[in-house]
Amino acid sequence: MSAIEDFTDSELWIIRTTLEERYGEKIEPQLAETELRLDPYGTELTVCPA
């Protein structure tokens, strides 16, 4: 199973722009990773950007 890719530069730009429009000031998002079980019957975890 392939890994889930990180956010692209254009996706990060959309996030930053949306936050700035919503709150009226620059807010830098804090990137994190989480582990997901894509198969409910499996035990393998997949790292996913959050």
Steps between C-alpha positions, in 0.01 A plus 500: 500500500645843409560775752280809501692801367572818698318824427621674184609865492174599330292318765694675777442835324123430495503413871699812595282726283179354643623546858604859430164583340311339788695651791629822342864431585778269388483164674765239428350150501678240710554191290477159664474135407253239613472127449189356334379146459376498139378140523260456794592130520876546467767600749718709266511874577557764231662836580286793383561878515252682720 
